[in-house]
């Protein structure tokens, strides 16, 4: 899978992986539709950061949820 390409399949994959790793409950709230290139790059950066870490503080979890919510609002 080439995550450098902005496709709905890649967006869905990254969001699902982020939600799984963070053990978030409300995945429906994070479903993103097509993103412009700038926002797609931000989603990729969030995905890469989440995949690199094993543990997250409550503050980090909150910040990640807010960032994903911000991407959703703009989508």
MOPAC internal coordinates of N, CA, C and O (Angstrom, degrees):
PM7 1SCF
backbone

  N    0.0000 0     0.00 0     0.00 0    0    0    0
  C    1.4573 1     0.00 0     0.00 0    1    0    0
  C    1.5229 1   108.38 1     0.00 0    2    1    0
  O    1.2310 1   120.60 1   -52.08 1    3    2    1
  N    1.3058 1   116.46 1   127.92 1    3    2    1
  C    1.4636 1   122.59 1  -179.54 1    5    3    2
  C    1.5247 1   108.86 1   -96.88 1    6    5    3
  O    1.2310 1   120.33 1   -82.48 1    7    6    5
  N    1.3230 1   116.98 1    97.52 1    7    6    5
  C    1.4659 1   120.89 1  -177.05 1    9    7    6
  C    1.5230 1   112.98 1   -75.79 1   10    9    7
  O    1.2310 1   120.03 1   176.98 1   11   10    9
  N    1.3260 1   117.56 1    -3.02 1   11   10    9
  C    1.4666 1   119.34 1   177.12 1   13   11   10
  C    1.5247 1   111.72 1   -77.28 1   14   13   11
  O    1.2310 1   120.43 1   169.73 1   15   14   13
  N    1.3391 1   116.79 1   -10.27 1   15   14   13
  C    1.4567 1   122.24 1  -178.71 1   17   15   14
  C    1.5245 1   109.74 1  -100.23 1   18   17   15
  O    1.2310 1   120.67 1   -50.83 1   19   18   17
  N    1.3269 1   116.33 1   129.17 1   19   18   17
  C    1.4655 1   122.87 1  -178.24 1   21   19   18
  C    1.5266 1   109.61 1   -79.66 1   22   21   19
  O    1.2310 1   121.23 1   -87.49 1   23   22   21
  N    1.3520 1   115.25 1    92.51 1   23   22   21
  C    1.4597 1   120.52 1   176.05 1   25   23   22
  C    1.5233 1   108.00 1  -126.40 1   26   25   23
  O    1.2310 1   120.49 1   -21.53 1   27   26   25
  N    1.3127 1   116.67 1   158.47 1   27   26   25
  C    1.4614 1   120.35 1   178.09 1   29   27   26
  C    1.5232 1   110.54 1   -63.38 1   30   29   27
  O    1.2310 1   120.41 1   144.70 1   31   30   29
  N    1.3250 1   116.83 1   -35.30 1   31   30   29
  C    1.4656 1   120.81 1   177.91 1   33   31   30
  C    1.5383 1   110.76 1   -61.32 1   34   33   31
  O    1.2310 1   120.39 1   136.65 1   35   34   33
  N    1.3362 1   116.85 1   -43.35 1   35   34   33
  C    1.4594 1   120.55 1   178.79 1   37   35   34
  C    1.5222 1   111.42 1   -67.14 1   38   37   35
  O    1.2310 1   120.19 1   139.38 1   39   38   37
  N    1.3262 1   117.24 1   -40.62 1   39   38   37
  C    1.4655 1   121.22 1   177.75 1   41   39   38
  C    1.5191 1   109.50 1   -60.37 1   42   41   39
  O    1.2310 1   120.60 1   130.55 1   43   42   41
  N    1.3302 1   116.45 1   -49.45 1   43   42   41
  C    1.4680 1   120.83 1   180.00 1   45   43   42
  C    1.5229 1   110.97 1   -59.49 1   46   45   43
  O    1.2310 1   120.40 1   135.90 1   47   46   45
  N    1.3262 1   116.85 1   -44.10 1   47   46   45
  C    1.4552 1   121.08 1  -179.57 1   49   47   46
  C    1.5280 1   110.74 1   -59.84 1   50   49   47
  O    1.2310 1   120.27 1   128.95 1   51   50   49
  N    1.3297 1   117.10 1   -51.05 1   51   50   49
  C    1.4660 1   120.28 1  -177.00 1   53   51   50
  C    1.5194 1   111.66 1   -63.32 1   54   53   51
  O    1.2310 1   120.34 1   136.84 1   55   54   53
  N    1.3323 1   116.95 1   -43.16 1   55   54   53
  C    1.4671 1   120.06 1   179.36 1   57   55   54
  C    1.5213 1   110.01 1   -62.72 1   58   57   55
  O    1.2310 1   119.91 1   135.19 1   59   58   57
  N    1.3183 1   117.77 1   -44.81 1   59   58   57
  C    1.4700 1   120.75 1   179.42 1   61   59   58
  C    1.5242 1   111.94 1   -62.23 1   62   61   59
  O    1.2310 1   120.30 1   139.44 1   63   62   61
  N    1.3179 1   117.04 1   -40.56 1   63   62   61
  C    1.4641 1   120.89 1   178.69 1   65   63   62
  C    1.5260 1   111.14 1   -66.71 1   66   65   63
  O    1.2310 1   120.18 1   138.62 1   67   66   65
  N    1.3233 1   117.26 1   -41.38 1   67   66   65
  C    1.4711 1   121.46 1   178.28 1   69   67   66
  C    1.5178 1   109.50 1   -62.46 1   70   69   67
  O    1.2310 1   120.44 1   132.34 1   71   70   69
  N    1.3182 1   116.77 1   -47.66 1   71   70   69
  C    1.4676 1   121.66 1  -178.94 1   73   71   70
  C    1.5277 1   110.40 1   -61.68 1   74   73   71
  O    1.2310 1   120.22 1   137.42 1   75   74   73
  N    1.3250 1   117.19 1   -42.58 1   75   74   73
  C    1.4656 1   120.73 1   179.11 1   77   75   74
  C    1.5242 1   111.44 1   -63.67 1   78   77   75
  O    1.2310 1   120.87 1   133.99 1   79   78   77
  N    1.3197 1   115.94 1   -46.01 1   79   78   77
  C    1.4693 1   120.14 1  -178.04 1   81   79   78
  C    1.5184 1   111.66 1   -65.39 1   82   81   79
  O    1.2310 1   120.50 1   141.85 1   83   82   81
  N    1.3197 1   116.64 1   -38.15 1   83   82   81
  C    1.4646 1   120.40 1  -178.34 1   85   83   82
  C    1.5198 1   112.51 1   -86.71 1   86   85   83
  O    1.2310 1   120.92 1   174.13 1   87   86   85
  N    1.3407 1   115.85 1    -5.87 1   87   86   85
  C    1.4623 1   121.80 1  -178.99 1   89   87   86
  C    1.5310 1   111.34 1    56.13 1   90   89   87
  O    1.2310 1   121.49 1  -137.11 1   91   90   89
  N    1.3282 1   114.76 1    42.89 1   91   90   89
  C    1.4621 1   120.73 1   176.79 1   93   91   90
  C    1.5228 1   108.78 1   -77.97 1   94   93   91
  O    1.2310 1   120.86 1   -35.38 1   95   94   93
  N    1.3099 1   115.97 1   144.62 1   95   94   93
  C    1.4601 1   121.01 1  -175.09 1   97   95   94
  C    1.5207 1   111.97 1   -88.01 1   98   97   95
  O    1.2310 1   119.48 1   134.26 1   99   98   97
  N    1.3053 1   118.60 1   -45.74 1   99   98   97
  C    1.4631 1   122.55 1  -170.52 1  101   99   98
  C    1.5233 1   111.61 1   -93.73 1  102  101   99
  O    1.2310 1   120.67 1  -106.28 1  103  102  101
  N    1.3312 1   116.32 1    73.72 1  103  102  101
  C    1.4641 1   120.64 1  -179.77 1  105  103  102
  C    1.5279 1   111.73 1   -64.86 1  106  105  103
  O    1.2310 1   120.00 1   149.22 1  107  106  105
  N    1.3263 1   117.61 1   -30.78 1  107  106  105
  C    1.4620 1   120.87 1  -179.97 1  109  107  106
  C    1.5125 1   112.74 1   -58.63 1  110  109  107
  O    1.2310 1   120.62 1   147.81 1  111  110  109
  N    1.3033 1   116.42 1   -32.19 1  111  110  109
  C    1.4632 1   120.48 1  -179.71 1  113  111  110
  C    1.5211 1   111.44 1   -71.19 1  114  113  111
  O    1.2310 1   120.10 1   163.54 1  115  114  113
  N    1.3180 1   117.41 1   -16.46 1  115  114  113
  C    1.4591 1   120.69 1  -176.03 1  117  115  114
  C    1.5115 1   113.77 1  -106.25 1  118  117  115
  O    1.2310 1   119.54 1  -177.63 1  119  118  117
  N    1.3098 1   118.48 1     2.37 1  119  118  117
  C    1.4589 1   119.73 1   179.50 1  121  119  118
  C    1.5212 1   109.49 1   -62.24 1  122  121  119
  O    1.2310 1   121.14 1   -58.53 1  123  122  121
  N    1.3031 1   115.42 1   121.47 1  123  122  121
  C    1.4537 1   121.73 1  -177.73 1  125  123  122
  C    1.5238 1   109.60 1  -108.19 1  126  125  123
  O    1.2310 1   121.07 1   -37.90 1  127  126  125
  N    1.2813 1   115.55 1   142.10 1  127  126  125
  C    1.4544 1   120.32 1   173.26 1  129  127  126
  C    1.5197 1   107.60 1   -92.70 1  130  129  127
  O    1.2310 1   119.54 1    11.35 1  131  130  129
  N    1.2899 1   118.48 1  -168.65 1  131  130  129
  C    1.4583 1   121.71 1  -178.42 1  133  131  130
  C    1.5224 1   110.97 1   -53.88 1  134  133  131
  O    1.2310 1   121.34 1   -42.73 1  135  134  133
  N    1.3232 1   115.03 1   137.27 1  135  134  133
  C    1.4552 1   121.30 1  -179.89 1  137  135  134
  C    1.5150 1   109.29 1  -113.34 1  138  137  135
  O    1.2310 1   120.80 1   -31.49 1  139  138  137
  N    1.3426 1   116.07 1   148.51 1  139  138  137
  C    1.4539 1   117.31 1   173.62 1  141  139  138
  C    1.5293 1   108.07 1   -70.61 1  142  141  139
  O    1.2310 1   120.55 1   -11.70 1  143  142  141
  N    1.3097 1   116.56 1   168.30 1  143  142  141
  C    1.4616 1   121.28 1  -172.41 1  145  143  142
  C    1.5279 1   112.76 1   -58.25 1  146  145  143
  O    1.2310 1   119.66 1   140.13 1  147  146  145
  N    1.3254 1   118.26 1   -39.87 1  147  146  145
  C    1.4668 1   120.83 1  -179.54 1  149  147  146
  C    1.5233 1   111.00 1   -63.11 1  150  149  147
  O    1.2310 1   120.33 1   133.73 1  151  150  149
  N    1.3262 1   116.98 1   -46.27 1  151  150  149
  C    1.4595 1   120.54 1  -179.13 1  153  151  150
  C    1.5242 1   111.40 1   -70.58 1  154  153  151
  O    1.2310 1   120.37 1   146.78 1  155  154  153
  N    1.3110 1   116.91 1   -33.22 1  155  154  153
  C    1.4572 1   120.19 1   176.84 1  157  155  154
  C    1.5292 1   110.10 1   -62.48 1  158  157  155
  O    1.2310 1   120.68 1   138.12 1  159  158  157
  N    1.3242 1   116.31 1   -41.88 1  159  158  157
  C    1.4639 1   120.70 1   177.63 1  161  159  158
  C    1.5250 1   110.54 1   -61.12 1  162  161  159
  O    1.2310 1   120.19 1   139.85 1  163  162  161
  N    1.3351 1   117.24 1   -40.15 1  163  162  161
  C    1.4599 1   120.70 1   177.88 1  165  163  162
  C    1.5222 1   111.13 1   -64.05 1  166  165  163
  O    1.2310 1   120.19 1   138.32 1  167  166  165
  N    1.3366 1   117.23 1   -41.68 1  167  166  165
  C    1.4578 1   120.68 1   177.30 1  169  167  166
  C    1.5269 1   109.90 1   -61.70 1  170  169  167
  O    1.2310 1   120.02 1   137.65 1  171  170  169
  N    1.3215 1   117.57 1   -42.35 1  171  170  169
  C    1.4659 1   121.26 1   177.98 1  173  171  170
  C    1.5267 1   111.02 1   -60.66 1  174  173  171
  O    1.2310 1   120.15 1   137.89 1  175  174  173
  N    1.3210 1   117.32 1   -42.11 1  175  174  173
  C    1.4609 1   120.97 1   179.22 1  177  175  174
  C    1.5267 1   110.93 1   -64.63 1  178  177  175
  O    1.2310 1   120.35 1   137.83 1  179  178  177
  N    1.3231 1   116.94 1   -42.17 1  179  178  177
  C    1.4675 1   120.86 1   177.44 1  181  179  178
  C    1.5221 1   109.20 1   -62.29 1  182  181  179
  O    1.2310 1   120.18 1   133.25 1  183  182  181
  N    1.3179 1   117.25 1   -46.75 1  183  182  181
  C    1.4620 1   122.40 1   179.75 1  185  183  182
  C    1.5306 1   110.63 1   -57.20 1  186  185  183
  O    1.2310 1   120.39 1   130.59 1  187  186  185
  N    1.3230 1   116.85 1   -49.41 1  187  186  185
  C    1.4641 1   120.74 1  -178.15 1  189  187  186
  C    1.5266 1   111.26 1   -62.40 1  190  189  187
  O    1.2310 1   119.84 1   138.67 1  191  190  189
  N    1.3192 1   117.91 1   -41.33 1  191  190  189
  C    1.4510 1   121.72 1   179.60 1  193  191  190
  C    1.5253 1   111.09 1   -65.36 1  194  193  191
  O    1.2310 1   120.28 1   135.93 1  195  194  193
  N    1.3335 1   117.08 1   -44.07 1  195  194  193
  C    1.4609 1   121.21 1  -179.27 1  197  195  194
  C    1.5287 1   110.26 1   -64.43 1  198  197  195
  O    1.2310 1   120.04 1   139.17 1  199  198  197
  N    1.3226 1   117.53 1   -40.83 1  199  198  197
  C    1.4601 1   120.58 1  -177.51 1  201  199  198
  C    1.5291 1   112.07 1   -68.42 1  202  201  199
  O    1.2310 1   119.89 1   155.25 1  203  202  201
  N    1.3219 1   117.81 1   -24.75 1  203  202  201
  C    1.4602 1   121.35 1  -178.60 1  205  203  202
  C    1.5241 1   112.88 1   -80.07 1  206  205  203
  O    1.2310 1   120.01 1   155.06 1  207  206  205
  N    1.3291 1   117.59 1   -24.94 1  207  206  205
  C    1.4675 1   120.69 1  -175.16 1  209  207  206
  C    1.5228 1   110.86 1   -98.02 1  210  209  207
  O    1.2310 1   121.42 1   -29.07 1  211  210  209
  N    1.3374 1   114.89 1   150.93 1  211  210  209
  C    1.4585 1   120.38 1   177.37 1  213  211  210
  C    1.5197 1   112.35 1  -100.47 1  214  213  211
  O    1.2310 1   120.33 1   148.06 1  215  214  213
  N    1.3178 1   116.97 1   -31.94 1  215  214  213
  C    1.4625 1   121.30 1  -177.30 1  217  215  214
  C    1.5177 1   109.78 1  -130.13 1  218  217  215
  O    1.2310 1   121.37 1   -31.19 1  219  218  217
  N    1.3325 1   114.98 1   148.81 1  219  218  217
  C    1.4572 1   121.27 1  -179.88 1  221  219  218
  C    1.5186 1   109.43 1  -131.36 1  222  221  219
  O    1.2310 1   121.09 1   -43.52 1  223  222  221
  N    1.3193 1   115.52 1   136.48 1  223  222  221
  C    1.4611 1   120.07 1   175.84 1  225  223  222
  C    1.5236 1   108.20 1   -75.43 1  226  225  223
  O    1.2310 1   120.30 1   -17.72 1  227  226  225
  N    1.3225 1   117.02 1   162.28 1  227  226  225
  C    1.4702 1   119.05 1   175.46 1  229  227  226
  C    1.5275 1   112.51 1   -56.57 1  230  229  227
  O    1.2310 1   120.18 1   142.38 1  231  230  229
  N    1.3259 1   117.26 1   -37.62 1  231  230  229
  C    1.4684 1   120.18 1   178.38 1  233  231  230
  C    1.5205 1   111.88 1   -65.42 1  234  233  231
  O    1.2310 1   120.58 1   140.28 1  235  234  233
  N    1.3310 1   116.49 1   -39.72 1  235  234  233
  C    1.4613 1   120.19 1   177.50 1  237  235  234
  C    1.5258 1   110.76 1   -65.56 1  238  237  235
  O    1.2310 1   120.50 1   138.41 1  239  238  237
  N    1.3224 1   116.66 1   -41.59 1  239  238  237
  C    1.4681 1   120.83 1   178.08 1  241  239  238
  C    1.5300 1   110.39 1   -59.69 1  242  241  239
  O    1.2310 1   120.94 1   134.94 1  243  242  241
  N    1.3254 1   115.80 1   -45.06 1  243  242  241
  C    1.4638 1   120.71 1   179.71 1  245  243  242
  C    1.5243 1   110.76 1   -62.40 1  246  245  243
  O    1.2310 1   120.61 1   135.03 1  247  246  245
  N    1.3253 1   116.43 1   -44.97 1  247  246  245
  C    1.4644 1   120.61 1  -179.57 1  249  247  246
  C    1.5318 1   111.17 1   -63.11 1  250  249  247
  O    1.2310 1   120.25 1   138.40 1  251  250  249
  N    1.3286 1   117.13 1   -41.60 1  251  250  249
  C    1.4624 1   120.60 1   178.61 1  253  251  250
  C    1.5268 1   111.14 1   -64.91 1  254  253  251
  O    1.2310 1   120.36 1   137.21 1  255  254  253
  N    1.3141 1   116.92 1   -42.79 1  255  254  253
  C    1.4663 1   120.45 1   177.97 1  257  255  254
  C    1.5259 1   110.50 1   -61.33 1  258  257  255
  O    1.2310 1   120.51 1   138.92 1  259  258  257
  N    1.3286 1   116.62 1   -41.08 1  259  258  257
  C    1.4712 1   120.13 1   178.87 1  261  259  258
  C    1.5160 1   111.37 1   -65.31 1  262  261  259
  O    1.2310 1   120.13 1   138.53 1  263  262  261
  N    1.3240 1   117.35 1   -41.47 1  263  262  261
  C    1.4631 1   120.60 1   179.04 1  265  263  262
  C    1.5204 1   111.38 1   -63.96 1  266  265  263
  O    1.2310 1   120.54 1   135.70 1  267  266  265
  N    1.3169 1   116.58 1   -44.30 1  267  266  265
  C    1.4686 1   119.75 1   178.00 1  269  267  266
  C    1.5235 1   110.88 1   -63.87 1  270  269  267
  O    1.2310 1   120.51 1   141.10 1  271  270  269
  N    1.3189 1   116.62 1   -38.90 1  271  270  269
  C    1.4611 1   120.75 1   176.26 1  273  271  270
  C    1.5086 1   111.96 1   -63.22 1  274  273  271
  O    1.2310 1   120.63 1   141.41 1  275  274  273
  N    1.3382 1   116.40 1   -38.59 1  275  274  273
  C    1.4643 1   120.87 1   178.41 1  277  275  274
  C    1.5256 1   110.86 1   -64.89 1  278  277  275
  O    1.2310 1   120.57 1   140.30 1  279  278  277
  N    1.3185 1   116.52 1   -39.70 1  279  278  277
  C    1.4639 1   119.90 1   177.40 1  281  279  278
  C    1.5171 1   110.21 1   -63.95 1  282  281  279
  O    1.2310 1   120.80 1   140.50 1  283  282  281
  N    1.3187 1   116.07 1   -39.50 1  283  282  281
  C    1.4670 1   121.07 1  -179.14 1  285  283  282
  C    1.5188 1   111.21 1   -65.38 1  286  285  283
  O    1.2310 1   120.41 1   137.68 1  287  286  285
  N    1.3186 1   116.82 1   -42.32 1  287  286  285
  C    1.4645 1   121.01 1  -179.62 1  289  287  286
  C    1.5151 1   111.61 1   -61.75 1  290  289  287
  O    1.2310 1   120.67 1   145.58 1  291  290  289
  N    1.3255 1   116.32 1   -34.42 1  291  290  289
  C    1.4682 1   120.79 1  -178.23 1  293  291  290
  C    1.5143 1   112.63 1   -83.64 1  294  293  291
  O    1.2310 1   120.71 1   162.43 1  295  294  293
  N    1.3184 1   116.25 1   -17.57 1  295  294  293
  C    1.4787 1   119.16 1  -175.79 1  297  295  294
  C    1.5183 1   111.50 1   -71.04 1  298  297  295
  O    1.2310 1   120.10 1   180.00 1  299  298  297

